[in-house]
Amino acid sequence: MSGEKAAREFTAQMSVRHGLWRLYVVLLNTTEQWPEHRFGRAVPTFTDRTNALNALGFEPVAGAEWTWTEDSETPDNPASPIVLITAIQVRSLPEVSA
């Protein structure tokens, strides 16, 4: 498959803060800016998330599932507002050079 670049795998995360949802792809060990998509206040559906990932140039890895984690805005403060974070393994969409 000459001319095709190999897909690289990353972790995509989505979090909510102040009622607004944000999806981003964590590009560790690179100097590249992390691709990001912002949603409104409604919880993004699976389709919304997949479409946003595709627009950013990524897709979920086959068999990958979204995992949810609850964290606090202020560590060690039980009265702190909750921050929801979800993650999924993604891969860059195949790129074919012209």
Buried (B, 14 or more C-beta within 10 A) or exposed (E): EEEEEEBEEBBBBBBBEEEEBBBBBEBEEEEEEBBEBEBEEEEBEEEBBBEBBEEBEBBBBEEBEBEEEEEEEEEEEEEEEEBBBBBBBBBBEEEEEE
